[in-house]
Amino acid sequence: MKIDMLIRNANVFNSFLKKFTKSNVAIIDGNFYYVGERDQAFFSADKVLDAKEKYMIPGLIDIHLHIESTMVTPATFSYGIIKNGVTTIVPEPHEMANVFGVSGVKEMMKASRDCVADMFYAIPSSVPATTMETTGGSIEIEDIDELLQTGEMKCLGEIMNFYDVVTDPTCKTNQILNHIKTNYPDLIIEGHVPKLLDLELQQMIFAGVNSDHTHQTIEGMQQRIANGMFLEIQEKSMTEEIMSFLTNEAVDEHFCFVTDDVMPDYFQKYGQLNHLLKKAIQMGMSPEKAIYACTYTPAKRMQMHDRGIIAAGKIADFLLVSDLESFNIEEVYKAGEQVYHQQNPYKQAVGGKSFPESFYRSIVLKELTAKDFDVSVEVEDGNYPCRIIEVNDGSTFTKEIHDTLSVSNGTLNWQESKYGLIATFERYGKNGNRAHGLISGDIIKRGAIATTYSHDNHNLLVIGHNVEDMVLAANEVIRSQGGICCVENGEVLSRVPLPVGGILSEEPLEIVAEQVDHLTRTLKSLGYKHYNVIMSISTLSLPVSPALKITDRGLISVNEGKFVPLVVKA
């Protein structure tokens, strides 16, 4: 019988049995045709590959991630994940949607269509996530309808504003959820429900949300699974306690691994979903269970029944791995074609601009002056207790602390205190909003940083200890049409230009990774202490991440879902 390709002598992962079996594999038209003992005596193949008893594993599948977190374009991201064995992803272009609305989603989809990796999209559901910030774009119900007509959407992306969902039946998020349940009852709905338990958790499930990818606890996982919720485990949840639970309990069908947000330097150094797979094995999970959670269960969750399995009729996406413990990937195949070989040169093709011209002119903000960092407060001269955002290593959650600062002539004397200033400026030319706050903890102890890479609104966020450095850093970012800039004593120490919407670079992954690595090292030299420095900074403006955050509209007590003043009222 004539076939396109025969792989001989492979240890093939059988997803149904969760074990490896020594088999031969036949491929026709990019799909698996046969897995078993038959070989060249039966098949006439255009190409025969002797796997030499290497492990043959389905292409890895990541169903919850944001390409924008790596600060590169879809083509660059595809280049990065293919060599790491990831052949299918379901990205949610949440950040591009916050900057450009539905056109941002469409342009990301367009930029993905010629990529080697398959990219099926999640519709950003929470743009903006709250009414407490100004974004460049929004996603409305009519936009969701339009996107669903493309046939490229796999799910409704993470529902983020849990506070409104459980307290306000008429809020925009509930309107979207009701619209989906009425008109698209089979559409998968993803969730972001940090720390919710008991009644509030079940209220989210009742609303239609049936997955969670946030930082987990044993109690939280037990409640989620018991109530039919699917768990998407990212690296920050891979503690000894949680991995022991996932390894030893009969929960294989209820979770998968996802990457969510991966910085470019981390991506370049460690890999992507394959890194979590290796880590799971090193933490005591069997290779079979870890592979299952990176192939079969994510495919099943997204109803992608044509992949994630090496079996007849499925797409021939697979890896050849020499050792399961190190998970050293020697070859990667996409639809039966080799797309990566460890011993062959693997270089990224670098092209020109891949987005509309308007995407490179998204910062509509005049250069700032020292006056823009004056903190005006409507109180008489004296000393007043103030709210302070405290950053702590180990989490992107913050704490609210209070301390007394002096006020003179209606201006807070923050520079005389031990605290830094955090300020955010609306950058889309919509309303000119700006807000100021105080910041402390494991942040820079001197100098300044400015960034338009600030979730979710991507307004200009500036943190610093002296006004001159803050002005310089901010204006460098404005002049560059977006990015991140670190300054000390009037000198620019590090920059990451992000000219596409103020959040993406079109440079090769290796260059962006080096820029971000240099920036991270610079920030740490200025005293920033965090396991993920840039994510820590960028989420200071994320109004759905506890506890005290800041947007262009002011300080937000996230758990209460309301604005709070800088000066604490008696």
Disulfide bonds with the S-S distance in Angstrom:
none
